[in-house]
């Protein structure tokens, strides 16, 4: 991984870590449905503009079903669950719980392929469970009314990401930018019928709408462009490193901008979850520029 791609990776982790901050700001005012409709719509419009400049087409006639499935499990459902939970849970807790996504993906893959997982993977899954239990058990947020449902919603969101990742591996090959662009439009259509049943509980201010635009354009549109560039340059395994870095930025932004309090259990839980995720995914960091520096 070159220095440029390492910087892209850190930037992506900072952006995706910031998504929990923006949801925490906007969700109590707009509600889950309205917030996520704005998010995916702004992302879709942004990617449409980029698609015009890059001359990228969606080929809807051939791939519309694929976009709908990907949009449902990779965006619509998990985004709604995160926005719902953001009304109760802190950005720090949201970020750490999101790091369980690879754990769910591994479990789903094992069931999907009907294969037994190795002892190393089992250890990773156990550590992930312990890390979540530690975080939830000691964090004061877990004692709030509705916190149990909110925590379950976040874990269900991560479960949906696991479904999406396994589906994407089995689905027909579609150009990465088209996956992002098409799934955002599909998500906007899927979330739209839900909006009338869950109207915004409050009136958005300029600051709230700024958070919404940042969530859609920056945390969805721009983030996808960076992510797919990383996959192209360094491969999906190295790009997965963002899973380990995002919780750190989620905690940092929560403390800096929302005044959230984090304790030893926050960092301990995050470290255990990340270690478990590394074991499950078989991740082994390899940064080429560091090897070259040592050789020099």
C-alpha positions in Angstrom: 0.0 0.0 0.0 1.5 3.3 -1.1 1.6 6.4 1.1 -1.2 7.9 -1.1 -3.4 5.0 -0.6 -2.7 4.9 3.1 -3.8 8.5 3.3 -6.9 7.6 1.3 -7.7 4.8 3.8 -7.3 7.1 6.8 -9.5 9.8 5.1 -12.2 7.2 4.3 -12.1 5.9 7.9 -12.5 9.5 9.1 -15.4 10.1 6.8 -17.2 6.9 7.7 -16.5 7.5 11.4 -18.1 10.9 10.9 -21.3 9.4 9.6 -22.3 8.4 13.2 -21.7 11.9 14.3 -24.0 13.4 11.6 -26.7 10.8 12.3 -26.5 11.5 16.0 -27.0 15.2 15.2 -29.9 14.9 12.6 -31.8 11.7 13.6 -33.5 13.2 16.8 -34.9 16.1 14.7 -35.7 14.4 11.4 -36.4 10.8 12.4 -35.0 7.8 10.8 -37.1 7.6 7.6 -36.8 11.3 6.6 -33.1 11.4 7.4 -32.2 8.3 5.4 -34.4 9.4 2.4 -32.4 12.6 2.3 -29.1 10.7 2.7 -29.6 8.2 -0.1 -31.2 10.8 -2.4 -28.4 13.3 -2.0 -25.8 10.5 -2.5 -27.7 9.3 -5.7 -27.8 12.8 -7.1 -24.1 13.4 -6.3 -23.1 10.1 -8.0 -25.3 10.9 -11.0 -23.4 14.1 -11.6 -20.1 12.2 -11.2 -21.5 9.5 -13.6 -22.2 12.1 -16.2 -18.6 13.5 -16.1 -17.1 9.9 -16.1 -19.6 8.8 -18.7 -20.7 5.9 -16.6 -24.0 4.1 -17.3 -26.2 2.0 -15.0 -27.7 -0.4 -17.6 -30.9 -0.6 -15.6 -32.6 -3.0 -18.0 -30.1 -5.7 -17.2 -29.1 -4.9 -13.6 -32.2 -3.3 -11.9 -32.9 -6.4 -9.8 -29.3 -6.5 -8.6 -29.4 -2.8 -7.6 -32.7 -3.3 -5.7 -31.2 -6.2 -3.7 -28.0 -4.4 -3.0 -29.8 -1.2 -2.2 -32.1 -3.0 0.3 -29.4 -4.9 2.3 -26.4 -2.6 1.8 -28.2 0.8 2.3 -31.9 1.1 3.0 -32.3 -1.4 5.9 -28.9 -0.8 7.6 -29.1 3.0 7.2 -32.7 3.1 8.7 -31.6 0.9 11.6 -28.5 3.1 12.4 -30.6 6.3 12.1 -33.2 4.8 14.5 -30.5 3.8 17.0 -28.8 7.2 16.7 -31.7 8.8 18.6 -30.6 6.9 21.7 -27.1 5.6 21.4 -23.9 7.7 21.3 -21.8 8.0 18.2 -19.0 6.0 20.0 -21.2 3.0 20.6 -22.7 3.1 17.1 -19.2 3.1 15.6 -17.9 0.2 17.7 -21.0 -1.9 17.1 -20.7 -1.3 13.4 -17.3 -3.0 13.5 -19.1 -6.3 14.0 -20.0 -6.3 10.3 -17.3 -8.8 9.2 -18.2 -11.1 12.0 -21.8 -11.3 10.7 -20.5 -11.7 7.2 -18.4 -14.7 8.2 -21.3 -16.4 10.0 -23.6 -15.8 7.0 -20.9 -17.2 4.6 -20.5 -20.3 6.8 -24.3 -20.9 6.8 -24.6 -20.0 3.1 -21.8 -22.5 2.0 -22.7 -25.0 4.8 -19.1 -25.2 5.9 -17.5 -25.3 9.4 -15.5 -22.4 10.5 -11.9 -22.8 11.8 -10.9 -22.6 15.5 -9.2 -19.2 14.7 -12.5 -17.8 13.3 -14.4 -19.2 16.3 -12.1 -17.4 18.6 -12.5 -14.2 16.7 -16.3 -14.6 16.8 -16.1 -15.2 20.6 -13.9 -12.1 21.1 -16.3 -10.0 19.0 -19.2 -11.1 21.2 -17.2 -10.4 24.4 -16.2 -6.9 23.1 -19.8 -6.0 22.4 -21.0 -7.3 25.7 -18.2 -5.3 27.5 -19.1 -2.1 25.7 -22.9 -2.4 26.1 -22.7 -3.7 29.7 -20.6 -0.8 31.1 -21.6 2.2 28.9 -24.1 4.4 30.6 -26.1 4.9 27.4 -27.2 1.2 27.6 -29.3 2.2 30.7 -31.4 4.7 28.7 -35.1 3.8 27.8 -35.1 2.0 24.5 -31.4 1.4 24.5 -31.9 -2.4 24.1 -34.0 -2.0 21.0 -31.5 0.5 19.6 -28.5 -1.9 20.2 -30.5 -4.7 18.5 -31.2 -2.4 15.6 -27.5 -1.6 15.1 -26.5 -5.3 15.2 -29.3 -6.0 12.7 -27.9 -3.3 10.5 -24.5 -4.9 10.6 -26.1 -8.3 9.9 -27.6 -6.8 6.7 -24.2 -5.5 5.7 -23.0 -9.1 6.0 -25.9 -10.3 3.8 -25.0 -7.7 1.2 -21.3 -8.6 1.1 -22.1 -12.3 0.6 -24.6 -11.5 -2.0 -22.2 -9.3 -3.9 -19.7 -12.2 -4.0 -22.2 -14.5 -5.6 -23.9 -11.9 -7.9 -22.9 -11.2 -11.5 -20.0 -8.9 -11.9 -21.1 -5.2 -12.1 -18.8 -2.3 -12.3 -18.1 -0.9 -8.8 -19.2 2.7 -9.5 -22.5 1.4 -11.0 -23.0 -0.7 -7.8 -22.8 2.4 -5.7 -24.8 4.6 -8.0 -27.5 2.1 -8.8 -27.9 1.0 -5.2 -28.4 4.6 -4.0 -31.3 5.2 -6.4 -32.8 1.8 -5.4 -32.5 2.8 -1.8 -34.2 6.1 -2.4 -37.1 4.3 -4.0 -37.3 1.7 -1.2 -37.2 4.2 1.7 -39.7 6.7 0.1 -42.9 4.7 0.9 -41.9 4.6 4.6 -41.5 8.4 4.9 -45.3 9.3 5.3 -45.6 6.8 8.2 -42.7 8.3 10.1 -42.7 12.1 9.5 -40.0 14.3 11.0 -40.7 15.0 14.7 -39.1 18.5 14.5 -38.2 21.4 12.1 -34.7 21.1 10.7 -32.3 24.0 11.2 -29.5 25.1 8.8 -27.1 23.1 10.9 -29.2 20.0 10.8 -29.5 20.2 7.0 -25.8 20.7 6.8 -25.3 17.5 8.7 -27.8 15.8 6.3 -26.0 17.0 3.2 -22.6 15.9 4.7 -24.1 12.5 5.4 -25.4 12.0 1.9 -22.7 13.7 -0.2 -19.6 13.1 1.9 -20.3 10.0 3.9 -22.0 8.1 1.1 -21.1 9.7 -2.3 -17.5 10.7 -1.8 -16.8 7.8 0.6 -17.9 5.3 -2.1 -15.6 6.9 -4.7 -12.6 6.6 -2.3 -13.6 3.1 -1.3 -13.8 1.8 -4.8 -10.6 3.5 -5.8 -8.9 1.7 -2.9 -10.4 -1.7 -4.0 -9.0 -1.0 -7.5 -5.5 0.0 -6.3 -4.9 -2.3 -3.3 -7.6 -5.0 -3.5 -10.6 -5.7 -1.2 -8.6 -7.3 1.6 -6.5 -4.2 2.2 -9.4 -1.9 1.7 -11.1 -3.8 4.6 -8.7 -2.1 7.0 -11.1 0.7 7.1 -13.3 -1.5 9.4 -10.5 -1.3 12.1 -10.0 2.5 11.8 -13.6 3.8 11.6 -14.5 3.1 15.2 -11.5 5.1 16.4 -12.7 8.1 14.4 -16.3 7.5 15.5 -15.1 7.8 19.1 -12.9 10.8 18.4 -15.6 12.8 16.6 -18.2 12.0 19.4 -15.9 13.2 22.1 -14.7 16.4 20.1 -18.0 17.6 18.7 -20.8 16.1 20.9 -19.0 16.1 24.3 -19.5 12.3 24.7 -17.8 10.6 27.6 -15.9 7.5 26.9 -14.4 5.2 29.6 -11.9 2.3 29.7 -14.7 0.0 28.6 -15.2 1.9 25.3 -11.5 1.5 24.3 -11.4 -2.1 25.7 -14.6 -3.1 23.9 -13.4 -1.5 20.6 -10.0 -3.2 20.9 -11.5 -6.6 21.5 -14.1 -6.3 18.7 -11.4 -5.2 16.3 -9.1 -8.1 17.3 -11.9 -10.5 16.8 -12.6 -9.0 13.4 -9.0 -9.3 12.4 -9.0 -13.0 13.4 -12.2 -13.7 11.6 -11.1 -12.0 8.4 -7.6 -13.3 8.5 -6.4 -9.8 8.1 -2.6 -9.3 8.0 -1.5 -5.7 7.5 1.1 -5.2 4.8 2.2 -1.7 3.9 4.8 -1.7 1.2 6.1 1.8 1.9 7.2 0.7 5.4 9.2 -2.3 4.0 10.9 0.0 1.5 11.8 2.4 4.3 13.3 -0.4 6.4 15.3 -1.5 3.4 16.6 2.0 2.8 
